């Protein structure tokens, strides 16, 4: 928690803030800074003309010399085509999931094994639900390694400061987050641990035909990809410690790499599942999100529909962006990294208004 001029000041800096605690933090920040927040207003259209941005909103029209878009990139759940799935099966996105008790009795199938999918499976298991999980190639990292939280290591290794230009594919700006959880105080999650707890692991979802879901035969590849990601992360930390001749505790052995599944070939890998025969009552799509800036009428977006900016400043007059993935660095899209970007964008807005 690192908003400008208000770093986290609680008594558990390595802990995990609750939803209500985070809301209190934001409300307290707005009150302390005397920010004129207007909540529960939907903006549907923004167009620049006559030296003003003209916004159409649920509270009526608004005009402003500057428009700063800080909506992040999670506008629409990216749910694959599910064909003519029978209506008796409850289907929701990860964004709509709230609690196991809101789902009908029966088994639950989660599609997607990145951060949200793994956390939802964790929650369902804690409630005693039977779960099937369709996996992908999302990486995995231990929650803590050699005595420190992974975010400590992300910072020390310079991973938080990586830029989009360092990526081998620009689409990786929106790739799924690694398998990790801060739930219940923070702990390592993995496909191996879920397998041992009775989760039925499946390959990547391909398509659905009425009651039958089809999957690729890539489960073992997906488990191996997650393991490689974790192993590379841990090796990078070990090298950092050795290169700096630093003193840190030895590995506590929390990473499932230390307790692998003896024989992956013993895990059945069906290419299809009939949800009716399996007693599945609900399907949760944890398959990411699509961003949508179509309401901003400006020539300021790349071929993917993503804003083109110079660290938040678009080429269109008076148009700025903040809080996006890789706006400047990897940490630009999270609260931890907002201060540097916010200060820069605020300075550019002041310069724009003075020159206008």
Secondary structure, 3 states (H helix, E strand, C coil): CEECCEECCCCCCCCCCCHHHHHHHHHHHHHHHCCCCCCCCCEEEEEEECCEEEEEECCCCEEECCEEECCCCCCEECCCCCCCCCCCCEEEEHHHCCCHHHCCCCEEEEECCCHHHHHHHHHHHHCCCCEEEECCCCCECCCEECCEEHHHHHHHCCHHHCCHHHCCCHHHHHCCCCECECHHHCECCCHHHHHHCCCEEECCEEEEECCEEEECCCHHHHHHHHHHHHHHHHHHHHHHHHHCCCCCCCCCCCCHHHHCCCCHHHCCCCCEEECCCCCEEEEEECCCEECCCCCEECCCECCCCCECEECCEECCCCEEECCCCCCCCHHHHCHHHHHHHHHHHHHHHHHHHHHC
